[in-house]
C-alpha cells in the first residue's frame, strides 16, 4: 500500500525542483492539495504521485485542503512543464481555483409541511392553520417559499418558531452575468454544408474513445466569415451532452465570451459555466466547483478554459484558432491550442478548431471540414485595395464619404493612443520610457504619456527638457486620434477601454455609428447591419521582421472584411470593405481581398517549406533578462555554450521593465529533442552563482 506522497510545492523559483516526499495523509490521492512544512515556511503543494517507501525520514503535511485536482489535470501539468520548459509548480498553479476565497453561504427557507385551510375562518385578513393563525402577509410569504432569505428573515424566523418553516445555511453560488451580443441566438435551419459538418462531428463523437487512426478525431472547421461555425459548435456540443460527455469551448478574447456564453446558455441552460480572468475570485471559485462536481458540463471562455476540471470530456472546440491570444505571455508560455489537443487526445475526445483564416500549421496537420458559404445566403463583401502612396491625409475623400453614407461601419487601426511618439522639432529629442527602450505613447483622453510595455506614466511636456523649445510635435496615428477624425457617432474599442462588452452592446443597439479600434474589433463579432469595413494602414504588420508577417496581415484584413455584410437584407447587399495600403500588390493583401484563404495558405506553406520554417521545423526562443547589462550578456553567453549546435545569438533586444535582455534562437527539425536540449541547458544555468537575479524566459514556437 502507498505510504508516501510525492508533493510538488507551489513556488515560482526554477531552482526548486520537486517533488518532495511526505507521509501520505489518510484519504489523499494524486491531485490532493496539502499544506506542507518546507524549510521555515508552510506552503501549499499538490500530490503528484504515490510511493510505497522513501529513502528519507518523512514529515507529515500539516493540513489537507478541501480542494483537489483530477489526476488527468495533474498529468497535464507535468506534461506541460516539460513541453514549454517551465516548472511543475507554475503549471499546477494554473489549474487550481483562486486561493483565499471560500464558499458563499446564505440562508435557505422551506415550508415545514402543508396544513389544510380552515374554511370556517371568519377573519377576512387571516387564514387559519390547525392551531396557527396567519395574516395575509404571512401566507403570501409562505407561498413564495422555497427560496433564499432576505429582508424577510425576521418574519421567517417567527414562522420557524411556530414549526411552519425550516431555515438552514446552504452554499449559494456566485454566477457571472453576461449580456447577449450580436445576432439572435435562436436555433436556425442549417444549410447543407452545416448539416454535413455536424454529421461528421457526430460520427466522430460516436467513435471517440475507440482506436481512431492518426488525425481521425482532429478537425479544422474552415468556414468563411459568417458561415455559421458557432451553430455547428452548438449542435456538436448538444450531441456530446446527449452521449453523456462534456465539452470545452475556447474563444480568443474575454470580450467575445458574453456573446458565446449567451448563445450556449440560451440552448443548453445552466449546464454551461464560464471561466476567465474578468470574473471576481468568488465567481471563478464557484464556477470551477460547478465544473468539478459535474453540475456544469460545458465550459466556455478564453485560454484558461482549457484547464477546466471536467470529467468525461468528449469535445474540445477552439474558435478563431488563428488568434495569437491563445499564446500565454508569461511563464509558463503555453499554447492553449496545443493543450487543447493534449486534453482531447488524453480523453479520447474530438478536437475541432475553427477559423476563416486558419494557421498554416492547422491547415497542414488537420482533417478539414468546409463551410464555403455564408449561413444567411448572402455574398461576401466586395473588398478594394486603396493605394494611398503620396496621400498625407488620414482618410481620403472617398473613404470619408463612404463612412458618412454607411449606416454602420467598423474601422480598424492596430495602434492605440492619440500619438505614438513625441519629438522636439528643434533638437530632435524624443520621449522614451525610463524602464524600456521604447517611445512613450500620448493618450489624450487620460492626459498622459504611457509605456505600453511596463505601464510607466508621466505628464506630457510643456517644453523640451534638452533645449527648452516649446515646439514639441506629435507623430503617429492611434485609435484615439482616428476616432476624433471620424464623422458621426463613434464607438472606440481597444485595450485602454475597460468596459469592452458595454461598448459592443451600445454599438449593437445604435441605429447608426462607427466602431473604431485595434485588432480586437476583427475578432468574431457578429453584427448583422454593418455595411462598411475600413482598414487603415494595412501595411503595419507587413513591416515586422517576422516570418509570420504575411500570415498576420492576411488574417487581420480578411477577418475585418468578414465583419461586413452579415445577416443578409439591404445592409448585406450594400456591404463593402476599403483597405488603405501602400503595397497594393502584396500577395497577402490580394488574397485577403479575394477572400481566398486556400490560395494564400498553399503559397505560404510552400514558402515555409523552402525556408524550413514552422510547421516544417520548430523554433525555441530563450530570453536572458537581468537588471545589469553585463550580467545579462554573461549569462546569455554561458547559456549559448550549452545550447545545441545551430543556436543563433545572443543578440540584444530592447530593454523592458528595467531589465536588459539577450535573445537566443534555436531552429530544429524535431520538437521533442530540441525542447529537451534547451531544458537541459537552462537547468544547468539555473541555481549557479551567476544566475542570481537572472530571469530566463523560454518560448517554444514563439508567436
Secondary structure, 3 states (H helix, E strand, C coil): CCCEEEEEECCCCCCCCCCEEEECCCCCCCCEEEEEEECCEEEEEEEEEEECCCCCCCCECCEEEEEECCHHHHHHHHHHHHHCCCCHHHHHHHHCCCCCCCCCEEEEEEECCCCCCCCCCCCCCEEEECCEEEEHHHHHHHHCCCEECCCCHHHHHHHHHCCCEEEEEEECCCCCCCCCCCCCCCCCCCCHHHHHHHHHHHHHHHHCCCCCCCCCCEEEEEECCCCCHHHHHHHHHHHHHHCCCEEEEECCCHHHHHHHHHHHHHHHHHHEEECCCCCCHHHHHHHHHHHHCCCCCEEEECHHHHHCCCCCEEEEEECCCCCHHHECCCCCCCEHHHHHHHHHHHHCCEEEEEECCCCHHHHHHCEEEEECCCCCCCCCCEEEEEECCCCCCCCCHHHHHHHHHCCEEEEECCCCCCECEEEECCCCCECECCCCCCECEEECCCCEEECCCCCCEECCCCCCCCCCCCCEEEECCCHHHHHHHCCCCEEEECCCCCCHHHHHHHHHHCCCEEEEECHHHHCCCCCCCCCEEEECCCCHHHHCCCCCHHHHHHHHHHHHHCCCCCCCHHHHHHCEEEEEECCCCCHHHHHHHCCCHHHHHHHHHHHHHHHCCCCCCEEEEEEEEECCHHHHHHHHHHHHHHCCCCCEEEEEEEEECCEEEEEEEEEECCHHHHHHHHHHHHHHHCCCHHHCCCEEEEEECCC
